[in-house]
Amino acid sequence: MIDWQEIEVFLAVADELHFGRAARRLRLSQARVSQTVKTLERRVGSPLFDRTTRRVSLTAIGQRLLDDLRPAHQAVHHALTRARAAGRGITGVLRVGFFGPLAGRVVLDVMAAVRADHPDLDIHVVETQLADPCRPLRDGEVDLVLTQLPVNEPGISTGPVVLSEPRVLAVSVHHPFARRESVSLEDLARDRTFRPLGEPSSDWLDSYLPWTTPSGRPIERDRAVATFQELLTLVAAGQGICPVAAHNVRYHPRPDVAFVPFTDAPPFQFGLAWRTSEQTSRVKLFIETTHRLVTEQGGPAATAER
């Protein structure tokens, strides 16, 4: 009979395709992970991974085992989560923030799943703004937030990526870029961009809009904006350009704004953030449910395509 740790180790190595990263994720030694995989392979009677000095990959039998085990593993975790929550009698109010309409859609899906098992838990949903998406979390107005990463701030913890979205460039329909099929990060130096009105962390701001292009040309951060609708209105007026997540093409179509794909920009990534000192049972339940739903739907990229 296969024990639970063998399953956890196998799934971690299959996810990471790297024994060292799997060991860190599980907080085990790499030698323990390697030995556990060898024990499981002896039970199965066949190699589950092809190992070379440069890469690790699943064998055909390993892939089949992964496909068979993952749904059962998720079902067990879900059952345990529900049992723990029932035992703790999770009630009260959970305040959840979201940044952007796609993050809001995910929050609503998670809220529905949580309420199905915990009808006595009251979940309040709050939109956070472009000016400083994490301010409500810092100020204690929300318990956790699904927001654009990175969030590297003292006292705040973050989870894995939940959404991954390509970047597009928002420009006025009268802008020369609106007639192009694509743009590059170098094009950001050819017009003014906008900056958030508040004081988001420097890591977040640099990820949202760098100071220079890849070749080192300066990117002008001009007028400060507080909300996304204010940003789009100023873009439509021809007062600047700005990179935004691709889902805004669907959620915020405007006749006076064009969204032009980037050829070389990294995606925007979104994840949950919460105050480290206040990871309550309600917060843990929402985090666990979010990650379960994202995994069941195929991972961050698949979720972003909805």
C-alpha positions as CSV (number, residue, x, y, z in Angstrom):
1,M,0.0,0.0,0.0
2,I,1.3,3.5,-0.9
3,D,1.5,5.9,2.0
4,W,0.4,9.5,2.0
5,Q,3.9,11.0,2.0
6,E,4.9,9.0,-1.1
7,I,1.9,10.5,-2.9
8,E,2.8,14.1,-1.7
9,V,6.4,13.6,-2.7
10,F,5.5,12.2,-6.1
11,L,3.1,15.0,-6.9
12,A,5.5,17.7,-5.8
13,V,8.3,16.3,-8.0
14,A,5.9,15.9,-10.9
15,D,4.8,19.6,-10.5
16,E,8.3,21.0,-10.1
17,L,10.3,18.5,-12.3
18,H,13.1,19.3,-9.9
19,F,14.0,17.3,-6.8
20,G,15.6,20.3,-5.0
21,R,12.6,22.6,-5.5
22,A,10.2,19.8,-4.5
23,A,12.2,19.2,-1.3
24,R,12.0,22.9,-0.4
25,R,8.3,23.0,-1.1
26,L,7.7,20.0,1.2
27,R,10.3,21.1,3.7
28,L,12.2,17.8,3.4
29,S,15.8,17.0,2.6
30,Q,16.5,16.3,-1.1
31,A,17.9,12.9,-0.1
32,R,14.6,12.1,1.6
33,V,12.6,13.1,-1.5
34,S,14.9,11.0,-3.8
35,Q,14.6,8.0,-1.5
36,T,10.8,8.3,-1.3
37,V,10.5,8.4,-5.1
38,K,12.7,5.3,-5.4
39,T,10.5,3.5,-2.8
40,L,7.4,4.4,-4.8
41,E,9.1,3.3,-8.0
42,R,9.8,-0.1,-6.4
43,R,6.2,-0.4,-5.4
44,V,5.0,0.4,-8.9
45,G,7.7,-1.8,-10.5
46,S,8.7,0.8,-13.0
47,P,10.5,4.2,-13.2
48,L,8.3,7.2,-12.8
49,F,10.8,9.8,-13.8
50,D,13.6,10.1,-16.3
51,R,16.5,11.7,-14.6
52,T,19.6,13.3,-16.3
53,T,22.1,15.8,-14.9
54,R,20.2,18.5,-16.7
55,R,16.5,17.7,-16.4
56,V,13.8,15.6,-14.8
57,S,10.8,14.4,-16.8
58,L,7.9,12.0,-16.2
59,T,7.9,8.6,-17.9
60,A,4.7,7.5,-19.6
61,I,3.8,5.4,-16.6
62,G,4.6,8.4,-14.3
63,Q,2.3,10.6,-16.4
64,R,-0.5,8.1,-16.1
65,L,0.0,7.8,-12.4
66,L,-0.1,11.6,-12.1
67,D,-3.3,11.8,-14.1
68,D,-4.9,9.2,-11.9
69,L,-3.7,10.4,-8.6
70,R,-4.3,14.2,-8.8
71,P,-8.1,14.2,-8.8
72,A,-8.1,11.8,-5.8
73,H,-5.5,13.9,-4.0
74,Q,-7.5,17.0,-4.6
75,A,-10.7,15.3,-3.4
76,V,-9.0,14.2,-0.2
77,H,-7.6,17.7,0.5
78,H,-11.1,19.1,-0.1
79,A,-12.7,16.7,2.3
80,L,-10.1,17.4,5.0
81,T,-10.5,21.2,4.5
82,R,-14.3,20.8,4.9
83,A,-13.9,18.6,7.9
84,R,-11.5,21.0,9.6
85,A,-13.7,24.0,8.9
86,A,-16.7,22.2,10.2
87,G,-14.8,21.2,13.3
88,R,-13.8,24.8,13.9
89,G,-17.3,26.1,13.2
90,I,-16.2,28.8,10.8
91,T,-18.6,31.7,11.0
92,G,-18.4,35.5,11.2
93,V,-17.3,38.0,8.5
94,L,-14.5,37.7,5.9
95,R,-13.6,40.8,3.9
96,V,-12.0,40.0,0.5
97,G,-10.5,42.6,-1.8
98,F,-9.9,42.2,-5.5
99,F,-8.0,44.3,-8.0
100,G,-9.4,44.2,-11.5
101,P,-12.5,42.6,-13.0
102,L,-11.0,39.2,-13.7
103,A,-9.7,38.9,-10.1
104,G,-13.3,39.9,-9.0
105,R,-14.7,37.0,-11.1
106,V,-12.4,34.5,-9.4
107,V,-13.3,35.9,-6.0
108,L,-17.0,35.4,-6.7
109,D,-16.4,31.8,-7.8
110,V,-14.4,31.1,-4.6
111,M,-17.0,32.9,-2.5
112,A,-19.8,30.6,-4.0
113,A,-17.7,27.5,-3.2
114,V,-17.0,28.6,0.3
115,R,-20.6,29.5,1.1
116,A,-21.8,26.1,-0.2
117,D,-20.0,24.5,2.7
118,H,-20.1,27.3,5.2
119,P,-23.4,29.2,4.9
120,D,-22.9,30.9,8.2
121,L,-19.7,32.6,6.9
122,D,-20.5,36.1,5.7
123,I,-18.1,37.3,2.9
124,H,-17.9,40.9,2.0
125,V,-16.3,41.8,-1.4
126,V,-14.4,45.1,-1.8
127,E,-12.8,46.5,-5.0
128,T,-9.3,47.9,-4.5
129,Q,-8.0,50.7,-6.7
130,L,-5.1,51.4,-9.0
131,A,-3.8,54.2,-6.8
132,D,-2.6,51.5,-4.3
133,P,-4.2,48.1,-4.5
134,C,-2.8,46.8,-1.2
135,R,-3.6,49.9,0.9
136,P,-6.9,48.4,2.2
137,L,-5.0,45.3,3.3
138,R,-2.4,47.4,5.1
139,D,-5.0,49.5,6.8
140,G,-7.1,46.5,8.0
141,E,-10.1,47.2,5.8
142,V,-9.9,43.8,4.2
143,D,-8.6,40.4,5.5
144,L,-7.0,39.3,2.2
145,V,-6.9,40.6,-1.4
146,L,-6.5,39.0,-4.8
147,T,-4.1,41.5,-6.4
148,Q,-1.4,42.0,-8.9
149,L,2.0,40.7,-7.9
150,P,4.6,41.1,-6.6
151,V,3.7,42.1,-3.1
152,N,6.9,42.3,-1.1
153,E,5.9,44.2,2.0
154,P,6.7,43.7,5.7
155,G,4.0,41.8,7.5
156,I,2.2,40.6,4.3
157,S,2.3,37.0,3.0
158,T,1.4,35.9,-0.5
159,G,0.4,32.7,-2.1
160,P,1.1,31.1,-5.6
161,V,0.0,32.8,-8.8
162,V,-3.7,32.5,-9.3
163,L,-4.1,34.4,-12.6
164,S,-1.6,35.1,-15.4
165,E,-2.6,37.7,-18.1
166,P,-0.7,39.0,-21.1
167,R,-0.1,42.7,-21.3
168,V,-1.6,45.0,-23.9
169,L,-1.0,48.7,-24.5
170,A,-4.0,51.0,-24.0
171,V,-3.8,53.9,-26.5
172,S,-6.3,56.4,-28.0
173,V,-7.9,55.2,-31.2
174,H,-6.3,58.3,-32.8
175,H,-2.8,57.4,-31.6
176,P,-0.3,56.1,-34.3
177,F,0.1,52.9,-32.3
178,A,-3.6,52.1,-32.7
179,R,-3.0,51.2,-36.3
180,R,-0.3,48.7,-35.5
181,E,-0.7,45.0,-35.0
182,S,1.7,44.9,-32.0
183,V,4.1,47.0,-29.9
184,S,7.2,46.4,-27.9
185,L,8.5,47.6,-24.6
186,E,10.8,50.0,-26.4
187,D,7.7,51.8,-27.6
188,L,6.9,52.9,-24.1
189,A,9.7,55.5,-24.4
190,R,7.9,57.2,-27.3
191,D,5.0,58.7,-25.3
192,R,3.9,59.6,-21.7
193,T,2.6,57.0,-19.4
194,F,0.7,57.3,-16.1
195,R,1.6,56.6,-12.5
196,P,-0.7,55.6,-9.5
197,L,-1.8,58.4,-7.3
198,G,-1.1,56.5,-4.1
199,E,2.1,54.9,-2.7
200,P,2.2,51.3,-3.8
201,S,5.4,49.4,-3.0
202,S,8.4,50.1,-5.3
203,D,8.5,46.4,-6.4
204,W,4.8,46.5,-7.4
205,L,5.3,49.8,-9.3
206,D,8.4,48.7,-11.1
207,S,6.6,45.5,-12.2
208,Y,3.5,47.5,-13.3
209,L,5.6,50.1,-15.3
210,P,9.4,50.0,-15.4
211,W,11.5,53.2,-15.3
212,T,13.4,52.3,-18.5
213,T,12.9,50.1,-21.6
214,P,15.1,47.0,-22.1
215,S,17.6,49.1,-24.0
216,G,17.8,51.7,-21.2
217,R,15.7,54.5,-22.7
218,P,13.7,56.4,-20.0
219,I,9.9,55.9,-19.7
220,E,8.2,59.0,-18.7
221,R,5.7,58.6,-15.8
222,D,3.5,61.6,-16.1
223,R,0.1,62.3,-14.6
224,A,-1.0,60.4,-11.5
225,V,-4.3,58.5,-11.7
226,A,-6.5,57.1,-8.9
227,T,-8.7,54.6,-10.7
228,F,-8.7,52.5,-13.8
229,Q,-11.6,54.3,-15.4
230,E,-9.8,57.6,-14.9
231,L,-6.8,56.0,-16.6
232,L,-8.8,54.9,-19.6
233,T,-10.5,58.3,-19.9
234,L,-7.1,60.1,-20.0
235,V,-5.8,57.5,-22.5
236,A,-8.9,58.2,-24.7
237,A,-8.2,61.9,-24.5
238,G,-4.7,61.3,-26.0
239,Q,-2.9,62.4,-22.8
240,G,-0.8,59.2,-22.6
241,I,-0.5,55.4,-23.0
242,C,-0.4,52.6,-20.5
243,P,0.2,48.9,-20.3
244,V,-2.9,47.0,-18.9
245,A,-3.9,43.4,-18.5
246,A,-5.4,41.7,-21.6
247,H,-8.7,40.9,-19.9
248,N,-9.6,44.6,-20.0
249,V,-10.2,44.1,-23.8
250,R,-13.2,42.1,-22.8
251,Y,-14.2,43.8,-19.5
252,H,-13.6,47.4,-20.5
253,P,-14.2,47.8,-24.2
254,R,-14.4,51.5,-25.3
255,P,-14.9,53.0,-28.8
256,D,-12.2,55.6,-28.1
257,V,-9.5,53.2,-26.7
258,A,-7.5,50.6,-28.6
259,F,-5.7,47.7,-26.9
260,V,-2.5,46.7,-28.8
261,P,-0.7,43.4,-27.9
262,F,2.9,43.5,-26.8
263,T,5.4,41.2,-28.5
264,D,8.0,41.1,-25.7
265,A,6.3,42.0,-22.3
266,P,6.0,39.5,-19.5
267,P,2.5,38.8,-18.3
268,F,0.9,40.4,-15.3
269,Q,0.5,37.9,-12.5
270,F,-2.1,37.9,-9.7
271,G,-2.2,36.1,-6.3
272,L,-3.7,36.3,-2.9
273,A,-2.1,38.5,-0.2
274,W,-2.9,38.6,3.5
275,R,-1.5,40.0,6.8
276,T,0.9,37.4,8.1
277,S,-0.1,38.0,11.8
278,E,-3.9,37.5,11.0
279,Q,-4.1,34.3,9.0
280,T,-7.3,33.2,10.7
281,S,-9.3,30.1,9.9
282,R,-11.5,32.1,7.7
283,V,-8.5,33.4,5.7
284,K,-7.0,29.9,5.5
285,L,-10.3,28.5,4.2
286,F,-10.5,31.1,1.4
287,I,-6.9,30.6,0.4
288,E,-7.2,26.8,0.3
289,T,-10.5,27.0,-1.7
290,T,-9.0,29.4,-4.2
291,H,-6.0,27.2,-4.9
292,R,-8.2,24.1,-5.2
293,L,-10.5,25.8,-7.7
294,V,-7.6,27.1,-9.8
295,T,-5.9,23.7,-9.9
296,E,-9.2,22.0,-10.9
297,Q,-9.7,24.5,-13.7
298,G,-6.2,23.8,-15.1
299,G,-3.9,26.3,-13.5
300,P,-3.4,30.1,-13.7
301,A,-3.2,30.4,-17.5
302,A,-6.4,28.4,-18.1
303,T,-8.3,30.5,-15.4
304,A,-7.2,33.7,-17.1
305,E,-8.7,32.6,-20.5
306,R,-12.3,32.4,-19.2
